[in-house]
Amino acid sequence: MAQSDTAYRHAKAAVRIKQPKAAHAGACSELEQLPNIGPALAADLRLIGIRTPKDLRGRDPFVLYQQLCAATGCRQDPCVLDTFMAATDFMRGAEAAPWWVYTAQRKALYGQV
C-alpha cells in the first residue's frame, strides 16, 4: 500500500497544470501568467503587495527586490532582480524575454547587488 501511495503522489505531482503565459501585457490577469513568473515568485510578489500584473506598472524592479529582501529578512538571489526587471518591462509593453537577458543590464545598473 505504501508503494502505491508514493507512486500516486509522484504521478499527481507530474500532472500539475501550468498557467499559460501571456503573449502581451493586456492578456495578463494573474501573476503566474507573466513570463518568467512561477508560483514561488508570484508568492514573493504577493508578499510585497503585488496582487496583479497591473500592480507592476510603473514600479521600479530594484525597489521591489529591496522590498522582498526586507520582507523575507534575507538577501535574495540577484536573478530575482533580473526576473523583476523582465516582468516590469513586459508590463510596460516590451516583448517577453527570458530573465537572463536582463543579467548584463542589471550588472551595469546595480553591480553585484
C-alpha positions in Angstrom: 0.0 0.0 0.0 2.8 2.4 0.8 4.4 1.9 -2.6 1.2 2.6 -4.5 0.6 5.7 -2.3 4.0 7.0 -3.2 3.5 6.3 -6.9 0.2 8.1 -6.8 1.8 11.2 -5.2 4.6 11.2 -7.8 2.1 10.9 -10.6 -0.1 13.6 -9.2 2.9 16.0 -8.9 3.9 15.3 -12.5 0.5 16.2 -13.8 0.4 19.8 -12.4 -1.1 22.1 -15.0 0.9 25.2 -15.6 -0.8 28.5 -16.1 -0.4 29.6 -19.7 1.9 32.6 -20.2 0.5 35.8 -21.6 1.7 36.9 -25.1 1.4 40.6 -24.1 0.7 42.7 -21.0 -3.0 43.2 -21.8 -3.6 39.4 -21.8 -2.1 39.1 -18.3 -4.6 38.9 -15.4 -2.7 36.6 -12.9 0.9 36.9 -11.8 1.6 33.3 -12.9 0.7 34.4 -16.5 3.7 36.7 -16.6 6.7 35.3 -18.5 9.3 34.0 -16.0 7.0 34.1 -13.0 6.0 30.8 -11.5 4.2 30.0 -8.2 7.2 30.8 -5.9 7.9 34.2 -7.4 4.2 35.0 -7.6 4.0 34.3 -3.9 7.0 36.6 -3.3 5.3 39.4 -5.3 2.2 38.9 -3.2 4.3 39.1 -0.1 5.3 42.6 -1.0 1.8 43.8 -2.0 1.8 43.0 -5.7 -1.5 41.2 -6.4 -2.0 41.5 -10.1 0.3 42.1 -13.1 -1.1 45.6 -13.4 0.4 46.4 -10.0 3.8 46.1 -11.6 3.2 49.0 -14.0 5.4 52.0 -13.2 7.2 50.1 -10.4 11.0 50.1 -10.0 12.3 46.5 -10.1 15.2 47.3 -7.8 12.8 48.7 -5.2 10.7 45.6 -5.5 13.8 43.5 -5.0 14.8 45.5 -1.9 11.3 45.2 -0.5 11.4 41.4 -1.0 14.8 41.2 0.8 13.4 43.2 3.7 10.2 41.2 3.9 12.0 37.9 3.9 14.9 39.0 6.1 17.5 37.7 3.7 19.3 38.7 0.5 17.6 37.3 -2.5 19.5 35.8 -5.4 20.3 38.6 -7.9 18.5 36.7 -10.7 15.3 37.6 -8.8 16.1 41.2 -9.7 16.6 40.1 -13.3 13.2 38.5 -13.2 11.6 41.6 -11.7 13.2 43.6 -14.5 11.8 41.3 -17.1 8.3 41.4 -15.5 8.1 45.2 -15.2 9.5 45.7 -18.7 6.9 43.2 -20.0 4.1 45.2 -18.3 5.4 48.4 -19.9 4.8 46.7 -23.3 8.1 45.0 -24.1 8.1 41.6 -25.7 8.5 38.6 -23.4 12.2 37.8 -22.8 13.9 35.2 -20.6 15.0 36.7 -17.3 18.7 36.1 -18.1 18.5 38.6 -20.9 18.4 41.2 -18.1 21.5 40.0 -16.3 24.0 42.2 -18.1 21.7 45.2 -17.7 21.3 44.5 -14.0 25.0 44.3 -13.5 25.6 47.5 -15.4 22.9 49.4 -13.4 23.3 47.8 -9.9 26.6 46.0 -9.8 26.6 42.7 -8.0 23.6 43.8 -5.8 
